[in-house]
Amino acid sequence: MDAKIIKEIEKRIGYVFKDKALVQRAFTHSSVTGDATKNYESLEFLGDSILGFAVAKRLLKENPDAHEGALTHRRAEIVSQTPLENAVTQLGIDKYLIVGKGETAQHITCNTKVRSNLFEAVVGAIYLDSGSLECAEKFVFEALKSHFDGSVKHENCTDFKSELNEFASRHRLEVEYRTVEQAGQPHDPTFTVDVFIDGVAAGRGRGKSKKAAEQEAAERALRHIEGVRT
């Protein structure tokens, strides 16, 4: 990656690196090299943690009286793949991603997960280069500013689906809900839903709507997870 491209990236993200090698590392896909010190995967890991913390801190500051469940729900929305992908697209930095020779660059850079990973890698790189959470947070808040408007709903119930999604995101797991039964009369149905984590059944819920059944399934899955961890 030459100096001109690095300068273009810095201009787009609003941060000038002292260690230019970090820029190349943050934009190097694992298809180029499996060396964790030369691709973005470990930077993404770091950036993911910083991102979650920064968003949580900002939401709490903007919504000091909001319920924990509402804050968890909004944080999960903001740090999910789609907002991060959109931010990368708006910044126009996806075109600088370096991929392996045997890979199709367009196919990789159009992948939602890859773009969201790139966002997190940039966050991690800025933190390592600056040694400052403030610098990393500045990038996050500027890139995702449309998501911070102080309007978190003051809900009084826990959003178990958001909590489960957040847990799964932290541990790189996939969550899927499957409706296994719809019983009762059409005007008064009861839904049964199973939630799967990485293809393994983790909880079952029932409710008068799919949403209610999914919430119960997520709650049971979280209780199971807590039971295993304790």
Secondary structure, DSSP 8 states (H G I E B T S, - for coil): --HHHHHHHHHHHT---SSTHHHHHHTB-TTT---TTTSSHHHHHHHHHHHHHHHHHHHHHH-TTS-HHHHHHHHHHHTSHHHHHHHHHHHT-GGG-B--TTS-HHHHHT-HHHHHHHHHHHHHHHHHHH--HHHHHHHHHHHTGGG-SS-----SS--HHHHHHHHHHHTT--EEEEEEEEEEETTEEEEEEEEEETTEEEEEEEESSHHHHHHHHHHHHHHHHHHHH-
